[in-house]
Structures are given as structure tokens and as C-alpha cells.
Amino acid sequence: MGAKGSKVKKDPVPKGGTITALDRATLDLKNSRDRLSKYRKKLNLDAAKLASRAKALHAEGNTSYALKIMKLRKYKLQEADRVEEQLLTVLRMVDKISEKQNEQE
């Protein structure tokens, strides 16, 4: 029992080095950018599905329900526009950080 599990493990040496606050901020912003772009795609896909569903309901004669779905679609598109603005803001911030980093070098 003894030889297999009794080896002394050495502490792993950290690779790369330290992460600066600037690196952490850039990483956080890029993660935010990725999440926002995924959310925007989801909203646009949902809006397209809602539009096709509303058309089908309207064709069946259920116009009141179709109008409610179109209102939901409008809300989703407005939310997609807000996400787009946030995404542009995040991209500008990433560009500013990279410019400042290039100036320091």
C-alpha cells in the first residue's frame, strides 16, 4: 500500500507571471463583450421566431393573440438595441485600454 500513494508532491510553479489590474480589466471587458453578443443573437433569434408565430396565428384568425406576440417581439427588438449600445460602449472601453497600454510601451 505504501509506495504508490506516499510520494511527496511538490508545489506547482505558477506559469506566466502575475496578472495586472489592467489585464484583469481587459479580460473582464472581453468576457462582457462575448456575453452581450451572445445575448443579442438570442434576442434577434427570439424576435424572428415570434414574428413567424404571429404570422401563423394571424393566418388562423387569432389576431388578438398575434398582436400580443408582436408587442413581445417589439420589446425583444428594443432590448436588442440596448444591448447593441452596451456592446459598443464595451468595445470602446477595450480600445481605450489597448491604446493606453500601447502608449506605455
Backbone as CSV, one residue per row, in Angstrom:
resi,resn,N_x,N_y,N_z,CA_x,CA_y,CA_z,C_x,C_y,C_z
1,MET,0.800,-1.193,0.000,0.000,0.000,0.000,0.843,1.256,0.000
2,GLY,2.015,1.243,0.498,2.756,2.439,0.806,3.426,3.153,-0.351
3,ALA,4.033,2.460,-1.288,4.880,3.102,-2.285,4.096,3.922,-3.304
4,LYS,2.898,3.503,-3.625,2.147,4.162,-4.684,1.628,5.536,-4.269
5,GLY,1.117,5.687,-3.089,0.498,6.942,-2.699,1.298,7.764,-1.714
6,SER,2.542,7.389,-1.458,3.299,8.077,-0.429,4.315,9.072,-0.962
7,LYS,4.248,9.388,-2.240,5.200,10.351,-2.784,4.838,11.754,-2.311
8,VAL,5.859,12.522,-2.040,5.656,13.891,-1.615,5.445,14.749,-2.864
9,LYS,4.342,15.475,-2.889,4.039,16.303,-4.049,4.659,17.684,-3.867
10,LYS,5.283,18.165,-4.917,5.874,19.490,-4.887,4.816,20.512,-5.285
11,ASP,4.955,21.710,-4.772,4.041,22.781,-5.165,4.303,23.147,-6.617
12,PRO,3.242,23.234,-7.414,3.454,23.597,-8.816,3.926,25.045,-8.931
13,VAL,4.837,25.261,-9.850,5.362,26.601,-10.084,4.377,27.344,-10.974
14,PRO,3.922,28.528,-10.551,2.973,29.256,-11.390,3.616,29.662,-12.706
15,LYS,2.902,29.427,-13.782,3.422,29.752,-15.105,2.948,31.132,-15.519
16,GLY,3.725,31.800,-16.320,3.308,33.068,-16.899,3.749,34.272,-16.103
17,GLY,3.322,34.398,-14.910,3.667,35.556,-14.106,2.432,36.108,-13.434
18,THR,2.504,37.374,-13.085,1.392,37.988,-12.375,0.411,38.623,-13.350
19,ILE,-0.815,38.745,-12.898,-1.860,39.384,-13.697,-2.070,40.782,-13.133
20,THR,-1.881,41.770,-13.971,-2.044,43.142,-13.519,-3.517,43.523,-13.530
21,ALA,-3.816,44.645,-12.902,-5.194,45.137,-12.864,-5.680,45.488,-14.267
22,LEU,-4.774,45.977,-15.085,-5.118,46.319,-16.464,-5.468,45.067,-17.267
23,ASP,-4.719,43.997,-17.059,-5.017,42.733,-17.731,-6.360,42.182,-17.278
24,ARG,-6.623,42.281,-15.978,-7.888,41.788,-15.431,-9.068,42.591,-15.991
25,ALA,-8.911,43.906,-16.087,-9.975,44.752,-16.625,-10.243,44.426,-18.095
26,THR,-9.181,44.219,-18.844,-9.335,43.868,-20.259,-10.044,42.528,-20.412
27,LEU,-9.667,41.568,-19.599,-10.300,40.256,-19.655,-11.779,40.345,-19.291
28,ASP,-12.101,41.112,-18.253,-13.500,41.275,-17.856,-14.316,41.934,-18.954
29,LEU,-13.750,42.947,-19.590,-14.470,43.619,-20.662,-14.686,42.699,-21.865
30,LYS,-13.686,41.904,-22.171,-13.841,40.979,-23.299,-14.870,39.894,-22.985
31,ASN,-14.911,39.439,-21.740,-15.940,38.480,-21.341,-17.326,39.112,-21.441
32,SER,-17.435,40.370,-21.018,-18.704,41.086,-21.131,-19.115,41.221,-22.583
33,ARG,-18.149,41.520,-23.443,-18.422,41.643,-24.874,-18.975,40.339,-25.429
34,ASP,-18.374,39.233,-25.042,-18.815,37.933,-25.542,-20.228,37.605,-25.055
35,ARG,-20.494,37.880,-23.777,-21.830,37.606,-23.239,-22.885,38.478,-23.895
36,LEU,-22.558,39.751,-24.110,-23.514,40.662,-24.742,-23.799,40.254,-26.184
37,SER,-22.786,39.833,-26.900,-23.019,39.438,-28.290,-23.863,38.167,-28.359
38,LYS,-23.650,37.222,-27.445,-24.485,36.023,-27.406,-25.935,36.386,-27.075
39,TYR,-26.111,37.286,-26.127,-27.458,37.700,-25.728,-28.163,38.420,-26.872
40,ARG,-27.431,39.246,-27.609,-28.008,39.952,-28.746,-28.462,38.955,-29.824
41,LYS,-27.644,37.964,-30.093,-28.020,36.942,-31.075,-29.273,36.202,-30.632
42,LYS,-29.345,35.889,-29.336,-30.511,35.185,-28.806,-31.764,36.042,-28.949
43,LEU,-31.659,37.324,-28.649,-32.805,38.217,-28.770,-33.284,38.322,-30.210
44,ASN,-32.360,38.425,-31.140,-32.744,38.511,-32.548,-33.393,37.219,-33.028
45,LEU,-32.884,36.100,-32.574,-33.471,34.817,-32.940,-34.880,34.687,-32.358
46,ASP,-35.045,35.092,-31.100,-36.365,35.047,-30.470,-37.358,35.944,-31.206
47,ALA,-36.901,37.119,-31.612,-37.779,38.043,-32.325,-38.228,37.449,-33.653
48,ALA,-37.331,36.772,-34.341,-37.696,36.141,-35.612,-38.710,35.017,-35.396
49,LYS,-38.512,34.229,-34.344,-39.459,33.157,-34.035,-40.827,33.722,-33.681
50,LEU,-40.837,34.813,-32.908,-42.107,35.432,-32.529,-42.836,35.981,-33.747
51,ALA,-42.094,36.546,-34.694,-42.727,37.088,-35.899,-43.386,35.979,-36.709
52,SER,-42.698,34.869,-36.864,-43.285,33.767,-37.640,-44.486,33.170,-36.912
53,ARG,-44.415,33.115,-35.592,-45.546,32.604,-34.813,-46.746,33.540,-34.915
54,ALA,-46.490,34.844,-34.898,-47.582,35.814,-35.018,-48.237,35.726,-36.395
55,LYS,-47.433,35.525,-37.431,-47.994,35.370,-38.779,-48.899,34.146,-38.851
56,ALA,-48.445,33.049,-38.235,-49.247,31.827,-38.250,-50.558,32.029,-37.497
57,LEU,-50.493,32.707,-36.353,-51.709,32.963,-35.581,-52.658,33.885,-36.328
58,HIS,-52.104,34.872,-37.003,-52.943,35.788,-37.780,-53.624,35.053,-38.930
59,ALA,-52.906,34.129,-39.543,-53.484,33.342,-40.632,-54.617,32.447,-40.119
60,GLU,-54.489,31.994,-38.867,-55.534,31.154,-38.272,-56.736,31.977,-37.831
61,GLY,-56.562,33.298,-37.740,-57.664,34.165,-37.320,-57.591,34.612,-35.875
62,ASN,-56.547,34.269,-35.190,-56.378,34.657,-33.788,-55.538,35.932,-33.717
63,THR,-56.147,37.046,-34.144,-55.383,38.284,-34.276,-55.041,38.917,-32.933
64,SER,-55.883,38.769,-31.928,-55.590,39.400,-30.637,-54.331,38.788,-30.022
65,TYR,-54.204,37.479,-30.109,-53.008,36.824,-29.590,-51.790,37.155,-30.441
66,ALA,-52.004,37.290,-31.741,-50.906,37.654,-32.640,-50.392,39.055,-32.310
67,LEU,-51.302,39.974,-31.981,-50.881,41.337,-31.603,-50.076,41.331,-30.308
68,LYS,-50.476,40.497,-29.371,-49.722,40.401,-28.113,-48.313,39.867,-28.368
69,ILE,-48.217,38.909,-29.267,-46.900,38.361,-29.600,-46.057,39.415,-30.315
70,MET,-46.677,40.233,-31.155,-45.934,41.286,-31.845,-45.432,42.348,-30.859
71,LYS,-46.208,42.608,-29.798,-45.737,43.532,-28.762,-44.525,42.960,-28.047
72,LEU,-44.566,41.655,-27.781,-43.409,40.997,-27.159,-42.203,41.054,-28.085
73,ARG,-42.427,40.879,-29.378,-41.350,40.966,-30.374,-40.742,42.373,-30.377
74,LYS,-41.605,43.377,-30.291,-41.125,44.762,-30.261,-40.243,44.996,-29.033
75,TYR,-40.665,44.459,-27.894,-39.867,44.581,-26.683,-38.505,43.903,-26.860
76,LYS,-38.500,42.719,-27.461,-37.238,41.999,-27.674,-36.307,42.797,-28.591
77,LEU,-36.857,43.416,-29.628,-36.027,44.213,-30.538,-35.479,45.460,-29.847
78,GLN,-36.286,46.074,-28.984,-35.794,47.226,-28.226,-34.671,46.805,-27.294
79,GLU,-34.831,45.671,-26.664,-33.783,45.154,-25.781,-32.517,44.850,-26.579
80,ALA,-32.671,44.348,-27.787,-31.509,44.067,-28.640,-30.789,45.371,-28.991
81,ASP,-31.535,46.439,-29.220,-30.905,47.731,-29.495,-30.131,48.240,-28.282
82,ARG,-30.697,48.071,-27.088,-29.990,48.493,-25.875,-28.719,47.676,-25.677
83,VAL,-28.803,46.389,-25.947,-27.624,45.521,-25.819,-26.565,45.948,-26.830
84,GLU,-26.993,46.325,-28.021,-26.056,46.794,-29.052,-25.309,48.043,-28.577
85,GLU,-26.028,48.969,-27.936,-25.380,50.171,-27.405,-24.371,49.810,-26.317
86,GLN,-24.754,48.896,-25.433,-23.830,48.463,-24.385,-22.601,47.793,-24.987
87,LEU,-22.823,47.029,-26.027,-21.721,46.340,-26.696,-20.752,47.337,-27.313
88,LEU,-21.274,48.382,-27.927,-20.415,49.415,-28.495,-19.614,50.125,-27.406
89,THR,-20.253,50.375,-26.273,-19.558,51.012,-25.153,-18.412,50.132,-24.657
90,VAL,-18.676,48.850,-24.535,-17.640,47.921,-24.073,-16.495,47.869,-25.074
91,LEU,-16.817,47.840,-26.354,-15.760,47.815,-27.378,-14.908,49.079,-27.335
92,ARG,-15.545,50.228,-27.120,-14.778,51.476,-26.992,-13.846,51.412,-25.785
93,MET,-14.336,50.854,-24.678,-13.510,50.764,-23.478,-12.312,49.843,-23.710
94,VAL,-12.525,48.739,-24.399,-11.423,47.825,-24.709,-10.396,48.525,-25.592
95,ASP,-10.870,49.297,-26.573,-9.950,50.034,-27.442,-9.142,51.063,-26.657
96,LYS,-9.803,51.775,-25.741,-9.088,52.773,-24.929,-8.013,52.115,-24.077
97,ILE,-8.349,50.984,-23.481,-7.368,50.285,-22.640,-6.183,49.828,-23.479
98,SER,-6.454,49.300,-24.666,-5.342,48.838,-25.507,-4.498,50.016,-25.991
99,GLU,-5.127,51.167,-26.263,-4.360,52.350,-26.649,-3.466,52.812,-25.518
100,LYS,-3.982,52.851,-24.310,-3.179,53.263,-23.151,-2.037,52.284,-22.928
101,GLN,-2.296,51.015,-23.141,-1.246,50.025,-22.956,-0.156,50.196,-24.004
102,ASN,-0.541,50.517,-25.226,0.439,50.741,-26.285,1.255,52.007,-26.045
103,GLU,0.628,53.028,-25.458,1.342,54.258,-25.141,2.393,54.014,-24.062
104,GLN,2.083,53.139,-23.114,3.026,52.856,-22.041,4.238,52.097,-22.552
105,GLU,4.051,51.290,-23.573,5.159,50.503,-24.123,5.979,51.342,-25.030
